[in-house]
Amino acid sequence: MDSRCLACHSKTVDLLIKKFKLQGEVASNFSSEVDHLLTNCSHLSNPYLALLIHRLAKKRIQSDDLYREEKQYANSVLYSQYENWNAFVETHKEPFHIAAKLAVVGNIIDYGAHSVPTDIPAKIQELLSLDFILDDRNEMFAEIKQAQSVLYLGDNAGEIVFDKLFIQHLNHPNLCYVVRGAPIINDVTLEDASQVGMQDVCRVISNGHDAPSTLVDNCSEEFQELFKKADVVISKGQGNFEGLLNEKRKSLYFMLMAKCDIIAELLGVSKGDLVITKKQEGSLWHLK
């Protein structure tokens, strides 16, 4: 595992200790247990290691949802402006394109990547001025139009508001939105989907697993069947990208902001760049 990934996991632990004001033996024991994980489990994928760290944090902190308040805040702030954002999309010269861009810039709201802005709406507005560095939107729209079924893998709270807006404008009759099976970092759950009314625009299911990613073999049979049969899969965010980057299936699109140097290098872009890219069947990306 890249040393930069280990440093990021360590930073997460420090932030959790600070957030929950852990002190003394509780803090030191938590740090020691994570150090043990990082030393002995570095062969695991980043998403799975993050899962183990956050399961441990939940146990030590005695909370089943470490970012509940932050998720509810991000959802409520952006959802309260939903009609304004919808009007912005509807009056734009390229509604599908700008809705897709909003869905990607919303990916900045990520406590796992330590990238959450203080003023979320202002940052979203600022990021809209960026261009896509990898841009397969036209091909993605064409495939969605022809698809019998679309599977959309959600990522973060707050961001889900723009997922809903994008899905509303896609207006596909058989699109299913997927959330995590249990709270993990600020990733979306059924509770988040309900808070923003995602069920009003598409079917919503849980993937049955609590990794901050989509690790297909660990997910429910229902999800695995949908993933296998969907004509198009849209994967949002870095976490899902890490879990699916070497999946061998047709019509898999990654929509994300590159929020760390490692992912940026892998994609051939710079940190902070906007990306919509199609996974070429048979091609492999390798994380160090």
WOCORTA-V953054 format. One record per pair of residues at least 6 apart in sequence whose C-alpha atoms are under 8 Angstrom apart, sorted by the first residue. I is the first residue (numbers start at 1). GAP is how many residues later the second one is. If there is no record, write none. Layout:
BEGIN
[[I GAP] [I GAP]]
END
This chain:
BEGIN
[[1 41] [1 42] [1 286] [1 287] [2 286] [5 41] [6 32] [8 105] [9 41] [12 100] [13 18] [13 21] [16 41] [17 6] [17 10] [20 41] [26 34] [30 26] [30 27] [30 30] [34 19] [37 12] [37 16] [38 11] [41 8] [42 7] [46 196] [47 164] [47 165] [47 166] [47 192] [47 195] [47 196] [48 163] [48 164] [50 161] [50 162] [51 133] [51 159] [51 160] [51 161] [54 130] [54 131] [58 6] [58 7] [58 8] [64 119] [65 118] [65 119] [65 120] [66 117] [66 118] [66 119] [67 118] [67 119] [68 118] [70 116] [71 86] [71 87] [71 115] [71 121] [72 85] [72 120] [73 85] [74 46] [74 83] [74 84] [75 82] [75 83] [75 84] [75 85] [75 86] [75 117] [75 120] [75 121] [76 82] [76 119] [76 120] [77 44] [77 81] [78 43] [78 80] [78 83] [79 79] [79 82] [79 117] [82 79] [82 83] [86 79] [89 6] [89 7] [89 9] [89 10] [92 6] [95 74] [96 70] [96 73] [96 74] [97 40] [99 63] [99 66] [99 67] [99 70] [100 37] [100 66] [101 27] [102 22] [102 26] [102 60] [102 64] [103 56] [103 57] [103 59] [103 60] [103 62] [103 63] [104 132] [104 133] [104 151] [104 152] [104 153] [104 170] [104 171] [105 19] [105 22] [105 23] [105 151] [105 152] [105 169] [106 18] [106 52] [106 53] [106 54] [106 56] [107 48] [107 49] [107 52] [107 129] [107 130] [107 149] [107 150] [108 7] [108 8] [108 9] [108 51] [108 149] [108 151] [109 6] [109 7] [109 8] [109 11] [109 47] [109 48] [109 49] [109 50] [110 6] [110 46] [110 76] [111 74] [111 75] [112 73] [112 74] [113 146] [113 147] [115 144] [117 6] [130 143] [130 144] [131 143] [132 141] [132 142] [132 143] [132 144] [133 136] [133 140] [133 141] [133 142] [134 140] [134 141] [134 142] [134 143] [135 140] [135 141] [135 142] [136 140] [136 141] [136 142] [137 139] [137 140] [140 113] [140 138] [143 89] [143 108] [144 6] [144 28] [144 88] [145 27] [147 84] [147 85] [148 26] [148 82] [148 83] [149 25] [149 26] [149 81] [149 82] [149 83] [150 22] [150 24] [150 25] [150 26] [150 80] [150 81] [150 82] [150 83] [150 84] [151 24] [151 25] [151 26] [151 27] [151 75] [151 76] [151 79] [151 81] [151 82] [151 83] [152 23] [152 24] [152 25] [152 26] [152 81] [152 82] [152 83] [152 84] [153 24] [153 25] [153 26] [153 80] [153 81] [153 82] [153 83] [153 87] [154 6] [154 9] [154 23] [154 24] [154 25] [154 33] [154 34] [154 81] [154 82] [154 83] [155 24] [155 32] [155 33] [155 57] [155 58] [155 81] [155 82] [155 84] [155 85] [156 30] [156 31] [156 32] [157 29] [157 30] [157 31] [157 35] [160 28] [160 32] [160 33] [160 36] [161 35] [164 32] [164 34] [164 37] [167 34] [167 35] [168 33] [171 30] [173 29] [174 28] [174 29] [175 27] [175 28] [176 26] [176 27] [176 28] [176 29] [177 25] [177 26] [177 27] [177 28] [178 26] [178 27] [178 28] [178 29] [179 8] [179 9] [179 10] [179 11] [179 14] [179 25] [179 26] [179 27] [179 28] [180 7] [180 8] [180 9] [180 10] [180 26] [180 27] [180 28] [180 29] [180 30] [180 31] [180 32] [181 8] [181 25] [181 26] [181 27] [181 28] [181 29] [182 7] [182 26] [182 27] [182 28] [183 6] [183 27] [184 26] [184 27] [184 28] [185 27] [187 25] [189 17] [190 14] [190 15] [190 16] [193 6] [193 11] [198 6] [206 17] [207 7] [207 12] [207 13] [207 15] [207 16] [208 11] [208 12] [208 15] [209 9] [209 10] [209 11] [212 27] [212 28] [213 26] [213 27] [213 28] [213 29] [213 30] [214 25] [214 26] [214 29] [214 30] [215 28] [215 29] [216 7] [216 8] [216 27] [216 28] [217 7] [227 6] [231 19] [231 20] [232 18] [232 19] [232 20] [232 21] [233 18] [233 19] [233 20] [234 18] [234 19] [234 20] [234 21] [235 6] [235 17] [235 18] [235 19] [235 20] [236 18] [236 19] [236 20] [237 17] [237 18] [237 19] [237 20] [238 18] [238 19] [238 20] [238 21] [238 25] [241 13] [245 34] [245 39] [245 40] [246 37] [246 38] [246 39] [248 33] [248 34] [249 32] [250 29] [250 30] [250 31] [251 27] [251 28] [252 26] [252 27] [253 23] [253 24] [253 25] [253 26] [254 21] [254 22] [254 23] [254 24] [254 25] [255 20] [255 21] [255 22] [256 18] [256 19] [256 20] [257 15] [257 16] [257 17] [257 18] [258 6] [258 11] [258 12] [258 13] [258 14] [258 15] [258 16] [258 17] [259 12] [259 13] [259 14] [260 11] [260 12] [261 9] [261 10] [262 25] [264 6] [264 7] [264 9] [266 19] [266 20] [266 21]]
END
